[in-house]
Amino acid sequence: MDNFIPLLFNAAFATLFAGACLYILHFVGQRRFVRALARSFVLAGFVFLSSVLALRSFAAGGFSVLGLHESLLFFAWLLVAAFWISELKSGSSVNAILAMPLVAALLGAARFVDNAVKPLPPALQSRWLGLHVTSCFIGYACFALGFCFAVLYLWQEAEIKSRKVDKNFFRLPSLGMLDSMGYKTIALGFISLSIGIISGSVWAQRAWGALWSWDPKETWALLLWLVYLAYLHGRVARGWKGHRSAWYAIAGFFVMIFTYLGSSFLFQGLHSYL
Amino acid sequence: MNIRVLGINHKTAPIEIREKVSFPKAKLDRALLALKNRGSVRENLILSTCNRTELYAVVENGASEGDPLVSFLADFHGLDPRQLSQYIYEKKDRDAVNHLFEVVSSLDSMIVGETQIFGQVKDAYFRARSLNTLGRTLDYIFEEAIRVGKRVRTETQIGKGAVSISTAAIELARKIFETLEGKTVLIIGAGKIGEMTVKNLHSRGVSTILVANRTLAKAQELARIFGGRAVAFDDLASCLERCDIIISSTNAPHFVISRDQAQAAVRARDNEPLFFIDLGVPRNIDPQANTIDNVYVYNIDDLASVRDANIRERMAAARDARAIIAQCVESVCCRFSAGGRRPERALP
């Protein structure tokens, strides 16, 4: 079985990478069968990826998202799922041209990271692990998706502002849709991140005896939470729609990347196993 | 095959001639049946729209009494066949099939890619079929034509993109707002394109129409036509914030709406987008307003360039469509080359 996991992982990476390319090809050529092909590839990749995650958890003896490799896989897996939900809600698959390359990039990065299956250390053997990690990463996936919507928004906005529409004007969805989908995705991500932070604190209180210990990851997560709180406040109370809110979502995404990767790479802390 | 088509369309004849040879609904059945019993005609179908009148027929081999279709058209409408001949085009067999496929795909239309012709061909086919004027050949050719029309529409971009100023404005509005339902549109001044745009917007669910004019009486008159509300010209600035789409076509010598007014309006409406359609010459809306976030200003030239880009796209799509048609004509002719009768479906 240990040989089987890398094989499945490679299959997942290859199919999702192909899926990403096909989505871009569909965007350029607008051929329906290309999109159908892209969808099947992504679906196949998702199945492969699910089996990798399931097999690794099985080998580790319980829900396991441990170390950078697994977290990248889990992130990618959630991003595909989040994309599907947003596709269903918005009726547009255009966001795939950014979301799917991002998924492929996450898996590509995971190839270069130690992929050994480690048994779950006793400190993490808790029912809280699943809730804490899952809700944090759902938050990340939503913010990443919100970032994609924001980039598309700014692209379409530039198309319309230029007053010389080209092909991309027709290919890209409406500004109204991109704006409202970006907002909804980020609002959902914010709720999920909140659950992740709260469940982490409760767990820390039980395991370490302190709700909050100003671990670098905690500090950055709090900052990230405040960034998106400001975003939501701006939208609800200050009327930050469209242009400004899109730039804010992009900035938030980079804070998220730093919270996810930077704080583990640069600082030692309680979250060093990620 | 012995398929013939005889026609008059917007390219070959002016409206004065086209209206004389058209078959309004009331006369169509009588014409179909009359043509059925005429000389060497075995099968027939009549396609009559405002831009074209076409007679499709299958004629018997070796018929020698001259052209049965021209004489029928002339007789039915009481015209002189020699006078008609200069406006007429006639095609046979392969060319006739090719012509039909181009017509049904809207390549032969006045506005290439318009959608009406497809339905008109279908109606003509069902009318002829219900009166039993079709045989196996025309029945087959028209079934194929309907299939080709569908294929061209789904596989090429022929029907995409707005090809008039007013529809280009609608298209832009739909790329700015997710939906036009429930939106408010303000029309300032009166003008043909402006009115057409408002009508178009109205049919797409715009909920409120406000009308402003220098003279309130004129505004009230227009408001009645659109089912909207008149707004005094002096209140323009204050009602901007309630509007999503502003169409302006006054001949005022200066800007009717300044950049600052647009900025104040978009701020007052919490950055909900504002779309200005400036049809006035000289321009009515300060073009600098386009630099404000969530404000979009298109003048008449911008809209014309959108329309022209779309027309170029349609021309490119027409090339794709011709490739599909050539392929389908080939396969239809192959099936017929054997015996001149409708072959069995089993052939590849």
Interface residues (C-beta under 8 A of the other chain):
Chain A: Q30 R32 Q156 I160 K161 R163 K164 V165 D166 K167 F169 F170 L172 S174 L175 G176 M177 S180 R238 G239 W240 K241 G242 H243 R244
Chain B: T154 Q157 K160 G161 L172 R174 K175 I176 F177 E178 T179 R267 R269 D270 N271 E272 P273 N290 D293 N294 Y296 Y298 D302 S305 V306 A309 E313
